Amino acid sequence: MTSSGKTVEPLDSKSLAIVLLTAALWGGTPVAVSFAASSLPPVAIAAVRFALGAIFMLAWCWLGRTPMRLQPGQFRLCLVAGLLLAVQIVTFNVAIEWSNASHSSVLISTFVFWVIAIEHSITKTDRLTTRKVIGLVIAFFGVLVMLSKAEKGSASVPVQDDPSRAGDLLMVFSAFLLAVRVVYVKQVLPRIEPGKLIFWHDVVGVVCFLSFSFAFEEFTRQALTVAAVLGLLYQGLLVAGLCFALQTQLLKKHSASQLSMFSFSTPVFGVLLAAVFRDDPLSSWLFISGACIALGIYIVNSQPQQKTA
């Protein structure tokens, strides 16, 4: 149990399969953004992505017979979630444009540390244990191995995207914002249906993205390519739609820390996809990194449920 008296349920096989699916799909997001960035500026990409996500969620709610009318007090919840979404996604997309897909996949996973810190010290919904700290350190060591051992392109094997320190630092800030948003959604779910929250926070986000894009971005890039369109559809339907819906459902019965640990597997998928589709350098240490991440996740999620004060 947690300090608040609520039980943190262990992940069953179905939840485990779903959370790994979302981790894999999220791993492809920086790659999809990189393709779309050849045709659209970063914030315009976010607007299209979450407009498609809102359409997906509208269909999801209709199939689930979820009422879409906001009840008293729910507008504020959706507004805050939408504003957090807008700032986090803008920094995420800009950081990808400044850096590359491989670095972005690794660095966005650092949001796990912020989630665990917030849930341990502020919301007190999932407290740290020695076993959890050990698993966390092992998993992050795997992430650092992947990043530090990444091979650089050469004149004979050029890469499409070059990383930058500014882009990497901006991605770490985006990871912090993502953690705040995940914990916030977890906290407000008892007061609003998951599908309704995601739909309206998408709507708020799209309004923010369009306003910013039309005010500050220049649409001087090449025409939409097939790869760019597929990248937009991937981000909108599979990530902003399906992944957000599945994650919100999981947050109803599992802690944000518990689910976020699996995000350490996202860089493995991201680096593999970036190597295949963007010619990013593929580290020979990838399998060692993946093994460390898998071991860390196992240690954290196999610990017995304990009572905390």
C-alpha positions as CSV (number, residue, x, y, z in Angstrom):
1,M,0.0,0.0,0.0
2,T,1.0,3.6,-0.4
3,S,1.2,6.2,2.4
4,S,-2.2,7.5,1.3
5,G,-3.8,4.0,1.9
6,K,-4.3,3.2,-1.8
7,T,-3.0,-0.1,-3.1
8,V,-0.5,-0.1,-5.9
9,E,-1.4,-3.1,-7.9
10,P,1.4,-5.2,-9.5
11,L,1.5,-5.4,-13.2
12,D,-0.4,-8.5,-14.6
13,S,0.5,-10.0,-18.0
14,K,-2.0,-8.0,-19.9
15,S,-0.9,-4.7,-18.3
16,L,2.8,-5.7,-19.0
17,A,2.0,-6.3,-22.7
18,I,0.2,-3.0,-23.0
19,V,2.9,-0.9,-21.3
20,L,5.7,-2.6,-23.5
21,L,3.6,-1.8,-26.6
22,T,3.3,1.8,-25.7
23,A,7.0,2.0,-24.9
24,A,7.8,0.6,-28.3
25,L,5.5,3.0,-30.1
26,W,6.8,6.0,-28.2
27,G,10.3,4.9,-29.2
28,G,9.5,5.6,-32.8
29,T,8.2,9.1,-32.1
30,P,11.5,11.0,-32.6
31,V,12.0,9.1,-35.8
32,A,8.5,10.1,-37.0
33,V,9.1,13.7,-36.0
34,S,12.4,13.8,-37.9
35,F,10.6,12.7,-41.1
36,A,7.8,15.2,-40.7
37,A,10.3,18.0,-39.9
38,S,11.5,17.9,-43.5
39,S,8.1,19.4,-44.5
40,L,6.7,21.2,-41.6
41,P,8.1,23.4,-38.7
42,P,8.1,21.7,-35.3
43,V,5.1,23.3,-33.6
44,A,2.9,22.8,-36.8
45,I,3.9,19.1,-36.6
46,A,2.5,19.1,-33.0
47,A,-0.7,20.7,-34.1
48,V,-1.3,18.0,-36.8
49,R,-0.3,15.3,-34.4
50,F,-2.7,16.2,-31.6
51,A,-5.5,17.1,-34.0
52,L,-5.3,13.5,-35.3
53,G,-5.1,12.3,-31.7
54,A,-8.2,14.3,-30.8
55,I,-10.1,12.6,-33.7
56,F,-8.9,9.2,-32.4
57,M,-10.0,9.9,-28.9
58,L,-13.4,11.2,-30.1
59,A,-13.9,7.8,-31.8
60,W,-12.5,6.0,-28.7
61,C,-15.0,7.8,-26.4
62,W,-17.9,7.2,-28.8
63,L,-17.2,3.5,-28.8
64,G,-16.9,3.4,-25.0
65,R,-20.0,5.5,-24.6
66,T,-18.1,8.2,-22.7
67,P,-20.0,11.5,-22.3
68,M,-18.0,14.4,-23.7
69,R,-19.7,17.3,-21.9
70,L,-17.5,18.7,-19.2
71,Q,-19.0,18.8,-15.7
72,P,-18.4,21.7,-13.2
73,G,-14.7,21.8,-12.3
74,Q,-13.5,19.6,-15.2
75,F,-12.7,22.4,-17.6
76,R,-9.9,23.6,-15.3
77,L,-8.5,20.1,-15.1
78,C,-8.4,19.8,-18.9
79,L,-7.1,23.4,-19.3
80,V,-4.1,22.7,-17.0
81,A,-3.4,19.3,-18.7
82,G,-3.6,20.9,-22.1
83,L,-1.2,23.8,-21.3
84,L,1.3,21.3,-19.8
85,L,0.9,19.2,-23.0
86,A,1.5,22.3,-25.2
87,V,4.8,23.4,-23.5
88,Q,6.1,19.9,-23.2
89,I,5.5,18.9,-26.8
90,V,6.8,22.2,-28.2
91,T,10.1,21.7,-26.3
92,F,10.2,18.1,-27.4
93,N,9.8,18.8,-31.1
94,V,12.2,21.7,-31.1
95,A,14.8,19.6,-29.2
96,I,14.5,16.8,-31.8
97,E,15.1,19.4,-34.6
98,W,18.2,20.7,-32.8
99,S,19.5,17.2,-32.0
100,N,18.8,13.8,-33.4
101,A,16.4,10.9,-33.0
102,S,18.8,8.6,-31.1
103,H,19.8,11.2,-28.5
104,S,16.2,12.3,-28.1
105,S,14.9,8.8,-27.5
106,V,17.5,8.3,-24.7
107,L,17.1,11.7,-23.0
108,I,13.4,11.9,-22.9
109,S,13.5,8.7,-20.8
110,T,15.0,10.7,-18.0
111,F,11.5,11.8,-17.1
112,V,11.3,8.6,-15.1
113,F,13.6,10.1,-12.4
114,W,11.3,13.2,-12.1
115,V,8.2,11.0,-11.8
116,I,9.7,8.9,-9.1
117,A,11.0,12.0,-7.2
118,I,7.6,13.7,-7.4
119,E,5.6,10.6,-6.3
120,H,8.0,9.9,-3.5
121,S,8.4,13.4,-2.0
122,I,5.4,15.4,-3.1
123,T,2.3,13.2,-3.8
124,K,3.7,10.3,-1.6
125,T,1.8,7.8,-3.8
126,D,4.7,5.4,-4.4
127,R,7.6,5.5,-2.0
128,L,11.2,4.7,-2.9
129,T,12.8,1.5,-1.5
130,T,16.4,0.3,-1.6
131,R,15.4,-2.4,-4.1
132,K,13.7,0.2,-6.3
133,V,16.8,2.5,-6.2
134,I,19.1,-0.3,-7.2
135,G,16.8,-1.2,-10.2
136,L,16.6,2.5,-11.2
137,V,20.4,2.9,-11.1
138,I,20.9,-0.3,-13.2
139,A,18.4,0.8,-15.8
140,F,19.8,4.3,-16.1
141,F,23.3,2.9,-16.4
142,G,22.0,1.0,-19.4
143,V,20.7,4.3,-20.9
144,L,24.1,6.0,-20.2
145,V,26.0,3.1,-21.9
146,M,23.9,3.5,-25.0
147,L,24.5,7.3,-25.1
148,S,28.2,7.3,-24.3
149,K,29.0,4.4,-26.7
150,A,27.1,5.8,-29.6
151,E,29.2,5.9,-32.7
152,K,29.7,9.0,-34.7
153,G,29.1,9.3,-38.5
154,S,32.1,9.5,-40.8
155,A,32.7,10.9,-44.2
156,S,32.0,7.4,-45.7
157,V,29.0,6.8,-43.5
158,P,27.3,10.1,-43.0
159,V,24.3,10.6,-40.7
160,Q,21.1,12.6,-41.5
161,D,20.8,14.2,-38.1
162,D,23.6,15.7,-36.0
163,P,23.0,16.1,-32.2
164,S,23.7,19.4,-30.4
165,R,24.2,20.2,-26.7
166,A,21.4,22.8,-26.8
167,G,19.0,20.2,-28.3
168,D,20.0,17.7,-25.6
169,L,19.5,20.1,-22.8
170,L,16.2,21.2,-24.1
171,M,15.1,17.5,-24.3
172,V,16.0,17.0,-20.6
173,F,13.8,20.0,-19.7
174,S,11.0,18.5,-21.9
175,A,11.5,15.2,-19.9
176,F,10.9,17.2,-16.6
177,L,7.7,18.7,-18.1
178,L,6.5,15.2,-19.2
179,A,7.0,13.9,-15.7
180,V,4.9,16.7,-14.3
181,R,2.2,16.0,-16.8
182,V,2.1,12.3,-16.1
183,V,1.8,12.8,-12.4
184,Y,-0.9,15.5,-12.9
185,V,-3.0,13.2,-15.1
186,K,-2.7,10.4,-12.5
187,Q,-3.9,12.8,-9.7
188,V,-7.0,14.1,-11.6
189,L,-8.2,10.8,-13.0
190,P,-10.6,10.2,-10.1
191,R,-12.4,13.4,-11.0
192,I,-12.8,12.9,-14.8
193,E,-13.1,10.1,-17.3
194,P,-9.8,9.2,-18.9
195,G,-11.0,9.5,-22.5
196,K,-12.7,12.8,-21.9
197,L,-9.6,14.2,-20.2
198,I,-7.3,13.1,-23.1
199,F,-9.7,14.5,-25.8
200,W,-10.1,17.9,-24.2
201,H,-6.5,18.2,-23.3
202,D,-5.7,17.5,-27.0
203,V,-8.1,20.2,-28.0
204,V,-6.4,22.8,-25.7
205,G,-3.0,21.7,-27.0
206,V,-4.0,22.0,-30.7
207,V,-5.3,25.6,-30.1
208,C,-2.0,26.5,-28.4
209,F,0.1,24.8,-31.2
210,L,-1.8,26.5,-34.0
211,S,-1.7,29.9,-32.3
212,F,2.1,29.7,-31.8
213,S,2.8,28.2,-35.2
214,F,0.9,30.9,-37.2
215,A,2.4,33.6,-35.1
216,F,6.1,32.6,-35.1
217,E,6.8,29.8,-37.6
218,E,7.6,30.1,-41.3
219,F,6.1,27.5,-43.7
220,T,8.9,27.7,-46.3
221,R,9.9,24.0,-46.4
222,Q,9.4,21.5,-49.2
223,A,6.1,19.9,-50.0
224,L,4.7,17.1,-47.9
225,T,6.4,13.8,-48.8
226,V,5.0,10.3,-48.3
227,A,7.5,9.8,-45.5
228,A,6.3,13.0,-43.8
229,V,2.7,12.1,-44.1
230,L,3.3,8.6,-42.6
231,G,5.3,10.2,-39.8
232,L,2.4,12.5,-39.0
233,L,-0.1,9.7,-39.1
234,Y,2.1,7.6,-36.8
235,Q,2.4,10.4,-34.3
236,G,-1.2,11.3,-34.4
237,L,-3.1,8.0,-34.4
238,L,-0.6,5.6,-32.8
239,V,1.1,7.9,-30.2
240,A,-1.2,10.9,-29.4
241,G,-4.2,8.6,-29.9
242,L,-3.7,5.0,-29.0
243,C,-0.7,5.4,-26.6
244,F,-2.2,8.2,-24.6
245,A,-5.5,6.3,-24.3
246,L,-3.8,3.1,-23.1
247,Q,-1.5,4.9,-20.7
248,T,-4.4,6.8,-19.1
249,Q,-6.3,3.5,-18.6
250,L,-3.2,2.0,-17.0
251,L,-2.8,5.0,-14.6
252,K,-6.2,4.2,-13.1
253,K,-4.8,1.2,-11.3
254,H,-1.0,1.5,-11.4
255,S,1.3,4.2,-10.1
256,A,3.0,6.6,-12.5
257,S,6.4,5.4,-11.2
258,Q,5.6,1.8,-11.8
259,L,4.6,2.5,-15.4
260,S,7.3,5.0,-16.1
261,M,10.1,2.5,-15.3
262,F,9.2,0.8,-18.6
263,S,10.1,4.0,-20.5
264,F,13.7,3.0,-20.0
265,S,13.1,0.4,-22.7
266,T,11.9,3.2,-25.1
267,P,15.4,4.3,-26.1
268,V,16.2,0.7,-27.2
269,F,13.3,0.8,-29.6
270,G,14.1,4.4,-30.5
271,V,17.8,3.8,-31.3
272,L,16.9,0.7,-33.4
273,L,14.3,2.5,-35.4
274,A,16.6,5.6,-35.8
275,A,19.3,3.3,-37.1
276,V,17.0,1.6,-39.6
277,F,15.0,4.6,-40.9
278,R,17.3,7.7,-40.2
279,D,20.8,6.1,-40.6
280,D,21.7,7.1,-37.1
281,P,24.8,5.3,-35.8
282,L,23.9,2.0,-34.1
283,S,26.0,1.3,-31.0
284,S,27.6,-2.1,-30.7
285,W,26.7,-1.8,-27.0
286,L,23.0,-1.7,-27.6
287,F,22.4,-5.3,-26.3
288,I,24.3,-4.7,-23.1
289,S,22.4,-1.5,-22.6
290,G,19.1,-3.3,-23.3
291,A,20.0,-6.0,-20.8
292,C,20.7,-3.5,-18.1
293,I,17.4,-1.7,-18.7
294,A,15.5,-4.9,-18.7
295,L,17.1,-6.1,-15.4
296,G,16.5,-2.7,-13.8
297,I,12.8,-2.8,-14.8
298,Y,12.5,-6.4,-13.5
299,I,14.1,-5.5,-10.1
300,V,11.7,-2.6,-9.6
301,N,8.5,-4.3,-10.6
302,S,9.2,-7.6,-8.9
303,Q,9.6,-6.2,-5.5
304,P,7.0,-7.3,-2.9
305,Q,4.2,-4.8,-2.0
306,Q,5.1,-3.1,1.2
307,K,3.4,-0.9,3.7
308,T,4.9,2.5,4.2
309,A,4.3,5.0,7.0
